[in-house]
Amino acid sequence: MDIPGSLRDRKKAATRQSLHEAALRLAMAHGLDGVTVEDIADAVGVSRRTFSNYFANKEDAVLHADRERTRELVSLLEGRPAEEEPWPALRAASRALNRAGAAPDREWVA
């Protein structure tokens, strides 16, 4: 993923992504109830306070990529012609979203 901006912005984005990935990995291994914010922060090598700079709670960290992807999809849908039927618009926006990013997320492919 190519992240524009300053070095600081890129480092912040990398930390956010690392926290998200650790949260997902730990939640899949132990269940969401079996994971704490401290576990996630420790897995990335940051403090709980640093975690809190990026996410409000562990659920927020787990859902980060889905929320970002949903925002992108909504933006693409809003850019579709108003007269376009809903399903073709959604399919076109989904294809555009997948073209814009890396490999499609399996959970988003029907």
C-alpha positions as MATLAB code, in Angstrom:
seq = 'MDIPGSLRDRKKAATRQSLHEAALRLAMAHGLDGVTVEDIADAVGVSRRTFSNYFANKEDAVLHADRERTRELVSLLEGRPAEEEPWPALRAASRALNRAGAAPDREWVA';
ca = [
       0.000    0.000    0.000;
       1.501    3.328   -1.058;
       0.790    5.994    1.530;
       1.310    9.592    0.448;
       2.396   12.275    2.856;
       5.220   13.008    5.198;
       7.421   10.417    6.877;
       5.480   11.042   10.083;
       2.177   10.350    8.311;
       3.553    7.142    6.818;
       4.838    5.980   10.214;
       1.458    6.697   11.811;
      -0.319    4.769    9.062;
       2.104    1.855    9.491;
       1.534    1.806   13.256;
      -2.246    1.893   12.781;
      -2.029   -0.978   10.289;
       0.244   -3.001   12.598;
      -2.163   -2.545   15.501;
      -5.090   -3.574   13.312;
      -3.292   -6.682   12.060;
      -2.229   -7.669   15.591;
      -5.800   -7.185   16.836;
      -7.148   -9.426   14.069;
      -4.489  -12.080   14.584;
      -5.002  -12.196   18.358;
      -8.804  -12.147   18.107;
      -8.729  -15.039   15.653;
      -6.394  -17.013   17.917;
      -8.035  -16.293   21.285;
     -11.485  -14.888   20.537;
     -12.267  -11.218   21.038;
     -13.099  -11.719   24.715;
      -9.721  -13.386   25.224;
      -7.755  -10.364   24.000;
      -6.989   -7.117   25.799;
      -5.795   -3.782   24.503;
      -2.565   -4.473   26.376;
      -2.133   -7.744   24.439;
      -2.511   -5.899   21.147;
      -0.149   -3.093   22.152;
       2.438   -5.604   23.411;
       2.264   -7.559   20.152;
       3.239   -4.417   18.251;
       5.706   -3.148   20.839;
       3.858    0.026   21.764;
       2.258    1.289   24.954;
      -1.444    1.169   25.753;
      -1.423    4.949   25.511;
      -0.033    4.742   21.984;
      -2.766    2.221   21.146;
      -5.321    4.753   22.434;
      -3.930    7.398   20.074;
      -5.095    5.223   17.191;
      -8.147    3.302   18.406;
     -10.829    3.777   21.055;
     -10.957    0.071   21.940;
     -10.034   -3.399   20.696;
     -13.210   -3.672   18.619;
     -12.279   -0.483   16.796;
      -8.850   -1.955   16.031;
     -10.325   -5.215   14.734;
     -12.837   -3.439   12.468;
     -10.461   -0.760   11.159;
      -9.946   -2.183    7.651;
     -13.647   -2.936    7.208;
     -14.569    0.626    8.149;
     -12.005    2.076    5.748;
     -13.162   -0.214    2.969;
     -16.795    0.691    3.646;
     -15.975    4.416    3.473;
     -14.228    3.886    0.141;
     -17.153    1.864   -1.209;
     -19.680    4.521   -0.142;
     -17.579    7.212   -1.798;
     -17.450    5.214   -5.029;
     -21.221    4.609   -4.895;
     -21.864    8.314   -4.400;
     -19.870    8.950   -7.565;
     -22.070    6.671   -9.682;
     -24.758    8.188  -11.939;
     -27.990    8.875  -10.040;
     -30.093    7.108  -12.686;
     -28.092    3.872  -12.433;
     -29.944    0.915  -10.900;
     -28.730   -0.015   -7.380;
     -27.274   -3.491   -8.067;
     -25.297   -2.514  -11.173;
     -24.041    0.550   -9.278;
     -22.928   -1.591   -6.345;
     -21.208   -4.106   -8.636;
     -19.404   -1.327  -10.506;
     -18.329    0.366   -7.275;
     -17.118   -2.972   -5.867;
     -15.087   -3.665   -9.008;
     -13.583   -0.174   -8.825;
     -12.731   -0.682   -5.162;
     -10.983   -3.965   -5.926;
      -9.078   -2.431   -8.851;
      -7.925    0.463   -6.673;
      -6.495   -1.738   -3.940;
      -4.565   -4.925   -3.615;
      -6.180   -8.336   -3.849;
      -9.869   -8.333   -2.940;
     -10.656   -9.146    0.665;
     -12.265  -12.617    0.693;
     -14.920  -11.407    3.115;
     -16.027   -8.768    0.588;
     -16.251  -11.073   -2.430;
     -19.596  -12.786   -2.899;
];
